[in-house]
Amino acid sequence: MKNLALLATLVTGALLLYGTKDFPAWGDPDAPASTYLSPTYIEEAVSQTHVPNIVTAVLGDYRGYDTMFETVVIYCAGMAVACVLWRKREE
């Protein structure tokens, strides 16, 4: 059983590494995110959101629902861990 789990992990890791060969180079100014999204956020974030910090504008306004649901997932994971670890002490 451990051999099967190891094989599945190695195959999954190999597939993930194979998929990264199509990524643009790190810091490439011609990458789609750098040519389309970044200029829009930098130029219009303050005027559209009225928030002077671009990071806060992106996380709180443009990606608000995504950030909210990520927080919910982390909360649920924390509650699950607490429930698993919480047990009655036998006296």
PDB file with one MODEL, atoms N, CA, C and O in Angstrom:
MODEL        1
ATOM      1  N   MET A   1       0.819  -1.193   0.000  1.00  0.00           N
ATOM      2  CA  MET A   1       0.000   0.000   0.000  1.00  0.00           C
ATOM      3  C   MET A   1       0.862   1.256   0.000  1.00  0.00           C
ATOM      4  O   MET A   1       0.532   2.239  -0.663  1.00  0.00           O
ATOM      5  N   LYS A   2       1.993   1.224   0.761  1.00  0.00           N
ATOM      6  CA  LYS A   2       2.874   2.381   0.799  1.00  0.00           C
ATOM      7  C   LYS A   2       3.541   2.607  -0.558  1.00  0.00           C
ATOM      8  O   LYS A   2       3.774   3.747  -0.961  1.00  0.00           O
ATOM      9  N   ASN A   3       3.842   1.526  -1.247  1.00  0.00           N
ATOM     10  CA  ASN A   3       4.452   1.650  -2.568  1.00  0.00           C
ATOM     11  C   ASN A   3       3.494   2.308  -3.555  1.00  0.00           C
ATOM     12  O   ASN A   3       3.912   3.115  -4.385  1.00  0.00           O
ATOM     13  N   LEU A   4       2.213   1.967  -3.465  1.00  0.00           N
ATOM     14  CA  LEU A   4       1.207   2.576  -4.338  1.00  0.00           C
ATOM     15  C   LEU A   4       1.073   4.069  -4.049  1.00  0.00           C
ATOM     16  O   LEU A   4       0.964   4.876  -4.973  1.00  0.00           O
ATOM     17  N   ALA A   5       1.081   4.436  -2.764  1.00  0.00           N
ATOM     18  CA  ALA A   5       1.001   5.847  -2.401  1.00  0.00           C
ATOM     19  C   ALA A   5       2.232   6.604  -2.887  1.00  0.00           C
ATOM     20  O   ALA A   5       2.112   7.728  -3.374  1.00  0.00           O
ATOM     21  N   LEU A   6       3.401   6.010  -2.761  1.00  0.00           N
ATOM     22  CA  LEU A   6       4.626   6.638  -3.240  1.00  0.00           C
ATOM     23  C   LEU A   6       4.581   6.811  -4.756  1.00  0.00           C
ATOM     24  O   LEU A   6       4.964   7.862  -5.270  1.00  0.00           O
ATOM     25  N   LEU A   7       4.122   5.803  -5.464  1.00  0.00           N
ATOM     26  CA  LEU A   7       4.015   5.885  -6.919  1.00  0.00           C
ATOM     27  C   LEU A   7       3.037   6.991  -7.330  1.00  0.00           C
ATOM     28  O   LEU A   7       3.322   7.766  -8.243  1.00  0.00           O
ATOM     29  N   ALA A   8       1.889   7.063  -6.658  1.00  0.00           N
ATOM     30  CA  ALA A   8       0.906   8.101  -6.971  1.00  0.00           C
ATOM     31  C   ALA A   8       1.480   9.485  -6.708  1.00  0.00           C
ATOM     32  O   ALA A   8       1.235  10.410  -7.482  1.00  0.00           O
ATOM     33  N   THR A   9       2.239   9.640  -5.633  1.00  0.00           N
ATOM     34  CA  THR A   9       2.849  10.927  -5.319  1.00  0.00           C
ATOM     35  C   THR A   9       3.884  11.314  -6.357  1.00  0.00           C
ATOM     36  O   THR A   9       3.932  12.467  -6.786  1.00  0.00           O
ATOM     37  N   LEU A  10       4.712  10.365  -6.766  1.00  0.00           N
ATOM     38  CA  LEU A  10       5.737  10.649  -7.770  1.00  0.00           C
ATOM     39  C   LEU A  10       5.126  10.988  -9.129  1.00  0.00           C
ATOM     40  O   LEU A  10       5.595  11.899  -9.812  1.00  0.00           O
ATOM     41  N   VAL A  11       4.094  10.265  -9.518  1.00  0.00           N
ATOM     42  CA  VAL A  11       3.437  10.546 -10.796  1.00  0.00           C
ATOM     43  C   VAL A  11       2.775  11.919 -10.762  1.00  0.00           C
ATOM     44  O   VAL A  11       2.885  12.681 -11.723  1.00  0.00           O
ATOM     45  N   THR A  12       2.100  12.238  -9.683  1.00  0.00           N
ATOM     46  CA  THR A  12       1.464  13.541  -9.565  1.00  0.00           C
ATOM     47  C   THR A  12       2.498  14.660  -9.587  1.00  0.00           C
ATOM     48  O   THR A  12       2.308  15.671 -10.264  1.00  0.00           O
ATOM     49  N   GLY A  13       3.581  14.486  -8.855  1.00  0.00           N
ATOM     50  CA  GLY A  13       4.647  15.487  -8.856  1.00  0.00           C
ATOM     51  C   GLY A  13       5.256  15.662 -10.228  1.00  0.00           C
ATOM     52  O   GLY A  13       5.533  16.788 -10.641  1.00  0.00           O
ATOM     53  N   ALA A  14       5.472  14.571 -10.944  1.00  0.00           N
ATOM     54  CA  ALA A  14       6.028  14.652 -12.297  1.00  0.00           C
ATOM     55  C   ALA A  14       5.074  15.384 -13.244  1.00  0.00           C
ATOM     56  O   ALA A  14       5.511  16.185 -14.070  1.00  0.00           O
ATOM     57  N   LEU A  15       3.773  15.108 -13.124  1.00  0.00           N
ATOM     58  CA  LEU A  15       2.793  15.805 -13.971  1.00  0.00           C
ATOM     59  C   LEU A  15       2.749  17.301 -13.654  1.00  0.00           C
ATOM     60  O   LEU A  15       2.639  18.125 -14.562  1.00  0.00           O
ATOM     61  N   LEU A  16       2.834  17.649 -12.386  1.00  0.00           N
ATOM     62  CA  LEU A  16       2.834  19.065 -12.023  1.00  0.00           C
ATOM     63  C   LEU A  16       4.078  19.775 -12.545  1.00  0.00           C
ATOM     64  O   LEU A  16       3.991  20.895 -13.049  1.00  0.00           O
ATOM     65  N   LEU A  17       5.224  19.132 -12.425  1.00  0.00           N
ATOM     66  CA  LEU A  17       6.453  19.732 -12.952  1.00  0.00           C
ATOM     67  C   LEU A  17       6.410  19.820 -14.479  1.00  0.00           C
ATOM     68  O   LEU A  17       6.889  20.799 -15.051  1.00  0.00           O
ATOM     69  N   TYR A  18       5.848  18.824 -15.139  1.00  0.00           N
ATOM     70  CA  TYR A  18       5.710  18.859 -16.592  1.00  0.00           C
ATOM     71  C   TYR A  18       4.814  20.025 -17.019  1.00  0.00           C
ATOM     72  O   TYR A  18       5.068  20.664 -18.040  1.00  0.00           O
ATOM     73  N   GLY A  19       3.775  20.299 -16.243  1.00  0.00           N
ATOM     74  CA  GLY A  19       2.856  21.388 -16.577  1.00  0.00           C
ATOM     75  C   GLY A  19       3.469  22.768 -16.429  1.00  0.00           C
ATOM     76  O   GLY A  19       2.977  23.727 -17.024  1.00  0.00           O
ATOM     77  N   THR A  20       4.533  22.887 -15.650  1.00  0.00           N
ATOM     78  CA  THR A  20       5.136  24.205 -15.451  1.00  0.00           C
ATOM     79  C   THR A  20       6.069  24.613 -16.581  1.00  0.00           C
ATOM     80  O   THR A  20       6.541  25.750 -16.597  1.00  0.00           O
ATOM     81  N   LYS A  21       6.346  23.737 -17.511  1.00  0.00           N
ATOM     82  CA  LYS A  21       7.256  24.110 -18.597  1.00  0.00           C
ATOM     83  C   LYS A  21       6.635  25.152 -19.525  1.00  0.00           C
ATOM     84  O   LYS A  21       7.365  25.842 -20.237  1.00  0.00           O
ATOM     85  N   ASP A  22       5.319  25.283 -19.536  1.00  0.00           N
ATOM     86  CA  ASP A  22       4.655  26.268 -20.381  1.00  0.00           C
ATOM     87  C   ASP A  22       4.477  27.620 -19.683  1.00  0.00           C
ATOM     88  O   ASP A  22       3.977  28.565 -20.294  1.00  0.00           O
ATOM     89  N   PHE A  23       4.874  27.722 -18.430  1.00  0.00           N
ATOM     90  CA  PHE A  23       4.758  28.992 -17.717  1.00  0.00           C
ATOM     91  C   PHE A  23       5.726  30.002 -18.311  1.00  0.00           C
ATOM     92  O   PHE A  23       6.787  29.625 -18.809  1.00  0.00           O
ATOM     93  N   PRO A  24       5.372  31.283 -18.264  1.00  0.00           N
ATOM     94  CA  PRO A  24       6.350  32.287 -18.688  1.00  0.00           C
ATOM     95  C   PRO A  24       7.494  32.362 -17.680  1.00  0.00           C
ATOM     96  O   PRO A  24       7.350  31.952 -16.528  1.00  0.00           O
ATOM     97  N   ALA A  25       8.622  32.886 -18.127  1.00  0.00           N
ATOM     98  CA  ALA A  25       9.780  33.021 -17.235  1.00  0.00           C
ATOM     99  C   ALA A  25       9.433  33.939 -16.075  1.00  0.00           C
ATOM    100  O   ALA A  25       8.597  34.834 -16.205  1.00  0.00           O
ATOM    101  N   TRP A  26      10.087  33.707 -14.930  1.00  0.00           N
ATOM    102  CA  TRP A  26       9.830  34.504 -13.732  1.00  0.00           C
ATOM    103  C   TRP A  26      10.217  35.959 -13.996  1.00  0.00           C
ATOM    104  O   TRP A  26      11.356  36.243 -14.366  1.00  0.00           O
ATOM    105  N   GLY A  27       9.266  36.880 -13.804  1.00  0.00           N
ATOM    106  CA  GLY A  27       9.519  38.299 -13.997  1.00  0.00           C
ATOM    107  C   GLY A  27       9.481  38.737 -15.450  1.00  0.00           C
ATOM    108  O   GLY A  27       9.917  39.843 -15.771  1.00  0.00           O
ATOM    109  N   ASP A  28       8.973  37.900 -16.327  1.00  0.00           N
ATOM    110  CA  ASP A  28       8.916  38.229 -17.755  1.00  0.00           C
ATOM    111  C   ASP A  28       7.961  39.398 -17.986  1.00  0.00           C
ATOM    112  O   ASP A  28       6.778  39.278 -17.668  1.00  0.00           O
ATOM    113  N   PRO A  29       8.428  40.523 -18.528  1.00  0.00           N
ATOM    114  CA  PRO A  29       7.537  41.668 -18.742  1.00  0.00           C
ATOM    115  C   PRO A  29       6.522  41.434 -19.854  1.00  0.00           C
ATOM    116  O   PRO A  29       5.548  42.179 -19.963  1.00  0.00           O
ATOM    117  N   ASP A  30       6.732  40.413 -20.681  1.00  0.00           N
ATOM    118  CA  ASP A  30       5.780  40.109 -21.744  1.00  0.00           C
ATOM    119  C   ASP A  30       4.778  39.034 -21.363  1.00  0.00           C
ATOM    120  O   ASP A  30       4.012  38.581 -22.213  1.00  0.00           O
ATOM    121  N   ALA A  31       4.765  38.613 -20.097  1.00  0.00           N
ATOM    122  CA  ALA A  31       3.802  37.618 -19.628  1.00  0.00           C
ATOM    123  C   ALA A  31       2.396  38.227 -19.649  1.00  0.00           C
ATOM    124  O   ALA A  31       2.247  39.436 -19.473  1.00  0.00           O
ATOM    125  N   PRO A  32       1.368  37.407 -19.862  1.00  0.00           N
ATOM    126  CA  PRO A  32       0.000  37.952 -19.916  1.00  0.00           C
ATOM    127  C   PRO A  32      -0.399  38.749 -18.679  1.00  0.00           C
ATOM    128  O   PRO A  32      -1.084  39.765 -18.800  1.00  0.00           O
ATOM    129  N   ALA A  33       0.009  38.315 -17.505  1.00  0.00           N
ATOM    130  CA  ALA A  33      -0.358  39.055 -16.296  1.00  0.00           C
ATOM    131  C   ALA A  33       0.312  40.428 -16.256  1.00  0.00           C
ATOM    132  O   ALA A  33      -0.255  41.384 -15.726  1.00  0.00           O
ATOM    133  N   SER A  34       1.522  40.522 -16.819  1.00  0.00           N
ATOM    134  CA  SER A  34       2.244  41.790 -16.805  1.00  0.00           C
ATOM    135  C   SER A  34       1.768  42.743 -17.883  1.00  0.00           C
ATOM    136  O   SER A  34       1.888  43.958 -17.723  1.00  0.00           O
ATOM    137  N   THR A  35       1.239  42.230 -18.965  1.00  0.00           N
ATOM    138  CA  THR A  35       0.827  43.107 -20.064  1.00  0.00           C
ATOM    139  C   THR A  35      -0.642  43.487 -20.007  1.00  0.00           C
ATOM    140  O   THR A  35      -1.030  44.507 -20.577  1.00  0.00           O
ATOM    141  N   TYR A  36      -1.457  42.711 -19.347  1.00  0.00           N
ATOM    142  CA  TYR A  36      -2.893  42.984 -19.350  1.00  0.00           C
ATOM    143  C   TYR A  36      -3.407  43.396 -17.971  1.00  0.00           C
ATOM    144  O   TYR A  36      -4.007  44.462 -17.834  1.00  0.00           O
ATOM    145  N   LEU A  37      -3.184  42.580 -16.963  1.00  0.00           N
ATOM    146  CA  LEU A  37      -3.773  42.840 -15.651  1.00  0.00           C
ATOM    147  C   LEU A  37      -3.032  43.889 -14.839  1.00  0.00           C
ATOM    148  O   LEU A  37      -3.650  44.814 -14.312  1.00  0.00           O
ATOM    149  N   SER A  38      -1.741  43.760 -14.734  1.00  0.00           N
ATOM    150  CA  SER A  38      -0.988  44.658 -13.855  1.00  0.00           C
ATOM    151  C   SER A  38      -1.161  46.128 -14.204  1.00  0.00           C
ATOM    152  O   SER A  38      -1.413  46.923 -13.298  1.00  0.00           O
ATOM    153  N   PRO A  39      -1.038  46.540 -15.471  1.00  0.00           N
ATOM    154  CA  PRO A  39      -1.237  47.958 -15.767  1.00  0.00           C
ATOM    155  C   PRO A  39      -2.632  48.457 -15.416  1.00  0.00           C
ATOM    156  O   PRO A  39      -2.796  49.594 -14.974  1.00  0.00           O
ATOM    157  N   THR A  40      -3.630  47.612 -15.612  1.00  0.00           N
ATOM    158  CA  THR A  40      -4.999  48.012 -15.277  1.00  0.00           C
ATOM    159  C   THR A  40      -5.139  48.252 -13.781  1.00  0.00           C
ATOM    160  O   THR A  40      -5.709  49.259 -13.362  1.00  0.00           O
ATOM    161  N   TYR A  41      -4.622  47.331 -12.977  1.00  0.00           N
ATOM    162  CA  TYR A  41      -4.689  47.495 -11.532  1.00  0.00           C
ATOM    163  C   TYR A  41      -3.910  48.724 -11.076  1.00  0.00           C
ATOM    164  O   TYR A  41      -4.395  49.489 -10.243  1.00  0.00           O
ATOM    165  N   ILE A  42      -2.717  48.918 -11.609  1.00  0.00           N
ATOM    166  CA  ILE A  42      -1.874  50.034 -11.177  1.00  0.00           C
ATOM    167  C   ILE A  42      -2.491  51.367 -11.570  1.00  0.00           C
ATOM    168  O   ILE A  42      -2.461  52.309 -10.778  1.00  0.00           O
ATOM    169  N   GLU A  43      -3.050  51.472 -12.770  1.00  0.00           N
ATOM    170  CA  GLU A  43      -3.581  52.740 -13.250  1.00  0.00           C
ATOM    171  C   GLU A  43      -4.961  53.068 -12.688  1.00  0.00           C
ATOM    172  O   GLU A  43      -5.264  54.239 -12.458  1.00  0.00           O
ATOM    173  N   GLU A  44      -5.803  52.060 -12.463  1.00  0.00           N
ATOM    174  CA  GLU A  44      -7.199  52.334 -12.134  1.00  0.00           C
ATOM    175  C   GLU A  44      -7.625  51.934 -10.725  1.00  0.00           C
ATOM    176  O   GLU A  44      -8.772  52.181 -10.352  1.00  0.00           O
ATOM    177  N   ALA A  45      -6.758  51.334  -9.938  1.00  0.00           N
ATOM    178  CA  ALA A  45      -7.155  50.834  -8.614  1.00  0.00           C
ATOM    179  C   ALA A  45      -7.610  51.957  -7.703  1.00  0.00           C
ATOM    180  O   ALA A  45      -8.650  51.840  -7.056  1.00  0.00           O
ATOM    181  N   VAL A  46      -6.864  53.028  -7.639  1.00  0.00           N
ATOM    182  CA  VAL A  46      -7.203  54.116  -6.720  1.00  0.00           C
ATOM    183  C   VAL A  46      -8.486  54.815  -7.156  1.00  0.00           C
ATOM    184  O   VAL A  46      -9.331  55.124  -6.315  1.00  0.00           O
ATOM    185  N   SER A  47      -8.647  55.070  -8.452  1.00  0.00           N
ATOM    186  CA  SER A  47      -9.847  55.786  -8.905  1.00  0.00           C
ATOM    187  C   SER A  47     -11.109  54.925  -8.822  1.00  0.00           C
ATOM    188  O   SER A  47     -12.197  55.452  -8.590  1.00  0.00           O
ATOM    189  N   GLN A  48     -10.977  53.608  -9.007  1.00  0.00           N
ATOM    190  CA  GLN A  48     -12.158  52.745  -8.965  1.00  0.00           C
ATOM    191  C   GLN A  48     -12.553  52.348  -7.555  1.00  0.00           C
ATOM    192  O   GLN A  48     -13.741  52.196  -7.271  1.00  0.00           O
ATOM    193  N   THR A  49     -11.592  52.177  -6.673  1.00  0.00           N
ATOM    194  CA  THR A  49     -11.897  51.655  -5.337  1.00  0.00           C
ATOM    195  C   THR A  49     -11.789  52.704  -4.242  1.00  0.00           C
ATOM    196  O   THR A  49     -12.301  52.491  -3.143  1.00  0.00           O
ATOM    197  N   HIS A  50     -11.143  53.822  -4.507  1.00  0.00           N
ATOM    198  CA  HIS A  50     -10.917  54.891  -3.527  1.00  0.00           C
ATOM    199  C   HIS A  50     -10.106  54.395  -2.333  1.00  0.00           C
ATOM    200  O   HIS A  50     -10.284  54.862  -1.208  1.00  0.00           O
ATOM    201  N   VAL A  51      -9.214  53.443  -2.596  1.00  0.00           N
ATOM    202  CA  VAL A  51      -8.310  52.919  -1.578  1.00  0.00           C
ATOM    203  C   VAL A  51      -6.890  53.266  -2.032  1.00  0.00           C
ATOM    204  O   VAL A  51      -6.495  52.897  -3.137  1.00  0.00           O
ATOM    205  N   PRO A  52      -6.117  53.971  -1.197  1.00  0.00           N
ATOM    206  CA  PRO A  52      -4.788  54.404  -1.645  1.00  0.00           C
ATOM    207  C   PRO A  52      -3.753  53.292  -1.761  1.00  0.00           C
ATOM    208  O   PRO A  52      -2.722  53.494  -2.402  1.00  0.00           O
ATOM    209  N   ASN A  53      -3.987  52.137  -1.171  1.00  0.00           N
ATOM    210  CA  ASN A  53      -3.040  51.033  -1.221  1.00  0.00           C
ATOM    211  C   ASN A  53      -3.508  50.040  -2.280  1.00  0.00           C
ATOM    212  O   ASN A  53      -4.620  49.521  -2.193  1.00  0.00           O
ATOM    213  N   ILE A  54      -2.667  49.772  -3.280  1.00  0.00           N
ATOM    214  CA  ILE A  54      -3.060  48.903  -4.394  1.00  0.00           C
ATOM    215  C   ILE A  54      -3.295  47.466  -3.930  1.00  0.00           C
ATOM    216  O   ILE A  54      -4.229  46.812  -4.395  1.00  0.00           O
ATOM    217  N   VAL A  55      -2.461  46.973  -3.020  1.00  0.00           N
ATOM    218  CA  VAL A  55      -2.637  45.595  -2.538  1.00  0.00           C
ATOM    219  C   VAL A  55      -3.978  45.448  -1.829  1.00  0.00           C
ATOM    220  O   VAL A  55      -4.699  44.476  -2.053  1.00  0.00           O
ATOM    221  N   THR A  56      -4.309  46.400  -0.983  1.00  0.00           N
ATOM    222  CA  THR A  56      -5.595  46.360  -0.284  1.00  0.00           C
ATOM    223  C   THR A  56      -6.749  46.482  -1.261  1.00  0.00           C
ATOM    224  O   THR A  56      -7.777  45.827  -1.086  1.00  0.00           O
ATOM    225  N   ALA A  57      -6.598  47.305  -2.279  1.00  0.00           N
ATOM    226  CA  ALA A  57      -7.652  47.452  -3.281  1.00  0.00           C
ATOM    227  C   ALA A  57      -7.887  46.146  -4.030  1.00  0.00           C
ATOM    228  O   ALA A  57      -9.033  45.765  -4.269  1.00  0.00           O
ATOM    229  N   VAL A  58      -6.823  45.467  -4.397  1.00  0.00           N
ATOM    230  CA  VAL A  58      -6.973  44.211  -5.145  1.00  0.00           C
ATOM    231  C   VAL A  58      -7.579  43.133  -4.261  1.00  0.00           C
ATOM    232  O   VAL A  58      -8.520  42.452  -4.668  1.00  0.00           O
ATOM    233  N   LEU A  59      -7.043  42.971  -3.049  1.00  0.00           N
ATOM    234  CA  LEU A  59      -7.550  41.910  -2.171  1.00  0.00           C
ATOM    235  C   LEU A  59      -8.947  42.203  -1.648  1.00  0.00           C
ATOM    236  O   LEU A  59      -9.775  41.296  -1.564  1.00  0.00           O
ATOM    237  N   GLY A  60      -9.220  43.437  -1.300  1.00  0.00           N
ATOM    238  CA  GLY A  60     -10.495  43.762  -0.679  1.00  0.00           C
ATOM    239  C   GLY A  60     -11.608  44.073  -1.637  1.00  0.00           C
ATOM    240  O   GLY A  60     -12.777  43.847  -1.323  1.00  0.00           O
ATOM    241  N   ASP A  61     -11.271  44.592  -2.810  1.00  0.00           N
ATOM    242  CA  ASP A  61     -12.323  45.035  -3.719  1.00  0.00           C
ATOM    243  C   ASP A  61     -12.428  44.150  -4.958  1.00  0.00           C
ATOM    244  O   ASP A  61     -13.494  43.605  -5.241  1.00  0.00           O
ATOM    245  N   TYR A  62     -11.349  44.006  -5.685  1.00  0.00           N
ATOM    246  CA  TYR A  62     -11.407  43.200  -6.908  1.00  0.00           C
ATOM    247  C   TYR A  62     -11.574  41.718  -6.604  1.00  0.00           C
ATOM    248  O   TYR A  62     -12.302  41.020  -7.309  1.00  0.00           O
ATOM    249  N   ARG A  63     -10.906  41.233  -5.561  1.00  0.00           N
ATOM    250  CA  ARG A  63     -10.958  39.806  -5.225  1.00  0.00           C
ATOM    251  C   ARG A  63     -11.651  39.590  -3.887  1.00  0.00           C
ATOM    252  O   ARG A  63     -11.287  38.671  -3.153  1.00  0.00           O
ATOM    253  N   GLY A  64     -12.612  40.391  -3.560  1.00  0.00           N
ATOM    254  CA  GLY A  64     -13.267  40.334  -2.263  1.00  0.00           C
ATOM    255  C   GLY A  64     -13.920  39.002  -1.958  1.00  0.00           C
ATOM    256  O   GLY A  64     -13.737  38.451  -0.873  1.00  0.00           O
ATOM    257  N   TYR A  65     -14.681  38.481  -2.911  1.00  0.00           N
ATOM    258  CA  TYR A  65     -15.351  37.197  -2.676  1.00  0.00           C
ATOM    259  C   TYR A  65     -14.341  36.069  -2.539  1.00  0.00           C
ATOM    260  O   TYR A  65     -14.494  35.194  -1.687  1.00  0.00           O
ATOM    261  N   ASP A  66     -13.318  36.088  -3.366  1.00  0.00           N
ATOM    262  CA  ASP A  66     -12.288  35.057  -3.298  1.00  0.00           C
ATOM    263  C   ASP A  66     -11.600  35.081  -1.937  1.00  0.00           C
ATOM    264  O   ASP A  66     -11.391  34.036  -1.320  1.00  0.00           O
ATOM    265  N   THR A  67     -11.250  36.286  -1.472  1.00  0.00           N
ATOM    266  CA  THR A  67     -10.593  36.420  -0.173  1.00  0.00           C
ATOM    267  C   THR A  67     -11.526  35.975   0.953  1.00  0.00           C
ATOM    268  O   THR A  67     -11.090  35.326   1.903  1.00  0.00           O
ATOM    269  N   MET A  68     -12.805  36.322   0.847  1.00  0.00           N
ATOM    270  CA  MET A  68     -13.765  35.942   1.879  1.00  0.00           C
ATOM    271  C   MET A  68     -13.894  34.413   1.962  1.00  0.00           C
ATOM    272  O   MET A  68     -13.889  33.848   3.056  1.00  0.00           O
ATOM    273  N   PHE A  69     -14.007  33.755   0.819  1.00  0.00           N
ATOM    274  CA  PHE A  69     -14.176  32.305   0.838  1.00  0.00           C
ATOM    275  C   PHE A  69     -12.892  31.588   1.234  1.00  0.00           C
ATOM    276  O   PHE A  69     -12.953  30.510   1.827  1.00  0.00           O
ATOM    277  N   GLU A  70     -11.726  32.162   0.920  1.00  0.00           N
ATOM    278  CA  GLU A  70     -10.479  31.584   1.412  1.00  0.00           C
ATOM    279  C   GLU A  70     -10.443  31.640   2.940  1.00  0.00           C
ATOM    280  O   GLU A  70      -9.999  30.697   3.595  1.00  0.00           O
ATOM    281  N   THR A  71     -10.911  32.743   3.491  1.00  0.00           N
ATOM    282  CA  THR A  71     -10.964  32.881   4.949  1.00  0.00           C
ATOM    283  C   THR A  71     -11.924  31.861   5.548  1.00  0.00           C
ATOM    284  O   THR A  71     -11.633  31.286   6.598  1.00  0.00           O
ATOM    285  N   VAL A  72     -13.051  31.628   4.907  1.00  0.00           N
ATOM    286  CA  VAL A  72     -14.019  30.637   5.386  1.00  0.00           C
ATOM    287  C   VAL A  72     -13.411  29.236   5.360  1.00  0.00           C
ATOM    288  O   VAL A  72     -13.614  28.454   6.288  1.00  0.00           O
ATOM    289  N   VAL A  73     -12.673  28.921   4.305  1.00  0.00           N
ATOM    290  CA  VAL A  73     -12.042  27.601   4.204  1.00  0.00           C
ATOM    291  C   VAL A  73     -11.019  27.422   5.322  1.00  0.00           C
ATOM    292  O   VAL A  73     -10.965  26.363   5.947  1.00  0.00           O
ATOM    293  N   ILE A  74     -10.209  28.448   5.579  1.00  0.00           N
ATOM    294  CA  ILE A  74      -9.208  28.365   6.649  1.00  0.00           C
ATOM    295  C   ILE A  74      -9.898  28.220   8.007  1.00  0.00           C
ATOM    296  O   ILE A  74      -9.435  27.453   8.851  1.00  0.00           O
ATOM    297  N   TYR A  75     -10.994  28.942   8.229  1.00  0.00           N
ATOM    298  CA  TYR A  75     -11.738  28.824   9.482  1.00  0.00           C
ATOM    299  C   TYR A  75     -12.286  27.402   9.653  1.00  0.00           C
ATOM    300  O   TYR A  75     -12.171  26.813  10.727  1.00  0.00           O
ATOM    301  N   CYS A  76     -12.880  26.858   8.587  1.00  0.00           N
ATOM    302  CA  CYS A  76     -13.430  25.499   8.667  1.00  0.00           C
ATOM    303  C   CYS A  76     -12.332  24.473   8.928  1.00  0.00           C
ATOM    304  O   CYS A  76     -12.532  23.529   9.692  1.00  0.00           O
ATOM    305  N   ALA A  77     -11.178  24.656   8.298  1.00  0.00           N
ATOM    306  CA  ALA A  77     -10.072  23.738   8.540  1.00  0.00           C
ATOM    307  C   ALA A  77      -9.605  23.832   9.990  1.00  0.00           C
ATOM    308  O   ALA A  77      -9.307  22.814  10.614  1.00  0.00           O
ATOM    309  N   GLY A  78      -9.542  25.037  10.522  1.00  0.00           N
ATOM    310  CA  GLY A  78      -9.152  25.205  11.924  1.00  0.00           C
ATOM    311  C   GLY A  78     -10.153  24.576  12.869  1.00  0.00           C
ATOM    312  O   GLY A  78      -9.766  23.958  13.861  1.00  0.00           O
ATOM    313  N   MET A  79     -11.434  24.725  12.575  1.00  0.00           N
ATOM    314  CA  MET A  79     -12.462  24.108  13.418  1.00  0.00           C
ATOM    315  C   MET A  79     -12.393  22.583  13.336  1.00  0.00           C
ATOM    316  O   MET A  79     -12.588  21.898  14.340  1.00  0.00           O
ATOM    317  N   ALA A  80     -12.117  22.052  12.150  1.00  0.00           N
ATOM    318  CA  ALA A  80     -11.995  20.603  12.009  1.00  0.00           C
ATOM    319  C   ALA A  80     -10.811  20.075  12.815  1.00  0.00           C
ATOM    320  O   ALA A  80     -10.914  19.035  13.465  1.00  0.00           O
ATOM    321  N   VAL A  81      -9.700  20.783  12.772  1.00  0.00           N
ATOM    322  CA  VAL A  81      -8.535  20.369  13.556  1.00  0.00           C
ATOM    323  C   VAL A  81      -8.849  20.443  15.041  1.00  0.00           C
ATOM    324  O   VAL A  81      -8.487  19.545  15.802  1.00  0.00           O
ATOM    325  N   ALA A  82      -9.527  21.517  15.457  1.00  0.00           N
ATOM    326  CA  ALA A  82      -9.890  21.656  16.872  1.00  0.00           C
ATOM    327  C   ALA A  82     -10.825  20.531  17.310  1.00  0.00           C
ATOM    328  O   ALA A  82     -10.683  19.999  18.411  1.00  0.00           O
ATOM    329  N   CYS A  83     -11.769  20.171  16.464  1.00  0.00           N
ATOM    330  CA  CYS A  83     -12.702  19.087  16.809  1.00  0.00           C
ATOM    331  C   CYS A  83     -11.997  17.736  16.881  1.00  0.00           C
ATOM    332  O   CYS A  83     -12.323  16.907  17.730  1.00  0.00           O
ATOM    333  N   VAL A  84     -11.041  17.519  16.000  1.00  0.00           N
ATOM    334  CA  VAL A  84     -10.311  16.261  16.031  1.00  0.00           C
ATOM    335  C   VAL A  84      -9.440  16.169  17.274  1.00  0.00           C
ATOM    336  O   VAL A  84      -9.349  15.114  17.902  1.00  0.00           O
ATOM    337  N   LEU A  85      -8.802  17.277  17.626  1.00  0.00           N
ATOM    338  CA  LEU A  85      -7.894  17.266  18.763  1.00  0.00           C
ATOM    339  C   LEU A  85      -8.607  17.374  20.107  1.00  0.00           C
ATOM    340  O   LEU A  85      -8.046  16.990  21.133  1.00  0.00           O
ATOM    341  N   TRP A  86      -9.832  17.891  20.117  1.00  0.00           N
ATOM    342  CA  TRP A  86     -10.559  18.066  21.361  1.00  0.00           C
ATOM    343  C   TRP A  86     -11.182  16.734  21.767  1.00  0.00           C
ATOM    344  O   TRP A  86     -11.871  16.084  20.980  1.00  0.00           O
ATOM    345  N   ARG A  87     -10.932  16.360  22.966  1.00  0.00           N
ATOM    346  CA  ARG A  87     -11.503  15.115  23.468  1.00  0.00           C
ATOM    347  C   ARG A  87     -11.726  15.259  24.960  1.00  0.00           C
ATOM    348  O   ARG A  87     -11.102  16.081  25.631  1.00  0.00           O
ATOM    349  N   LYS A  88     -12.612  14.454  25.445  1.00  0.00           N
ATOM    350  CA  LYS A  88     -12.878  14.473  26.896  1.00  0.00           C
ATOM    351  C   LYS A  88     -11.765  13.739  27.614  1.00  0.00           C
ATOM    352  O   LYS A  88     -11.278  12.707  27.154  1.00  0.00           O
ATOM    353  N   ARG A  89     -11.387  14.272  28.713  1.00  0.00           N
ATOM    354  CA  ARG A  89     -10.377  13.606  29.536  1.00  0.00           C
ATOM    355  C   ARG A  89     -11.054  12.568  30.402  1.00  0.00           C
ATOM    356  O   ARG A  89     -12.073  12.832  31.040  1.00  0.00           O
ATOM    357  N   GLU A  90     -10.491  11.424  30.414  1.00  0.00           N
ATOM    358  CA  GLU A  90     -11.030  10.385  31.271  1.00  0.00           C
ATOM    359  C   GLU A  90     -10.420  10.536  32.643  1.00  0.00           C
ATOM    360  O   GLU A  90      -9.198  10.547  32.795  1.00  0.00           O
ATOM    361  N   GLU A  91     -11.265  10.650  33.631  1.00  0.00           N
ATOM    362  CA  GLU A  91     -10.777  10.844  34.999  1.00  0.00           C
ATOM    363  C   GLU A  91     -10.970   9.615  35.831  1.00  0.00           C
ATOM    364  O   GLU A  91     -10.614   9.605  37.009  1.00  0.00           O
TER     365      GLU A  91
ENDMDL
END
